[in-house]
Amino acid sequence: MERTDVSVDYNGEQFVIELKLWRGNAYNERGEGQLLGYLDHYHLKKGYMISFNFNKRKQIGVKRMMFGDKVLVEAIV
């Protein structure tokens, strides 16, 4: 398996977090696909992605996306 950015085991639960620098939509979509692969590997249904965007006109916030039976929560900061 490729390297997971952050994997947290807390109180009997496991969380997988992908960290990305914003480099455009195509790069972001590849990051989402990478995270979905990690979720399959760890047998999880929910994953998190933090995108660091240094553009002046960025839209910060948190969004929740469904990919089949998987949930991705992405925070843009």
C-alpha positions, 0 to 999 in steps of 0.5 A: 500500500502507498503511504497514508498521510495520517492514520489515527487510532483513537478510542477503538476507532481508526481515522484516515486523513489525507493532506494535500496542497491545492494544485487544481481540480485534477490534482484534488480529484487524484487525492480523493481517489487516493483516499478512497483506495486507503479506505478500501485498504483499511476497510473503512467507510469514512475518510478525511482530506485537508486541502491547503489552498493559498489562492487569494480567491479560495473558497474555504469550508468543509464539504461532505461527498458520497462515493458509492458507500464511502463518505469523504469529508474535505476541509479547504483551508 
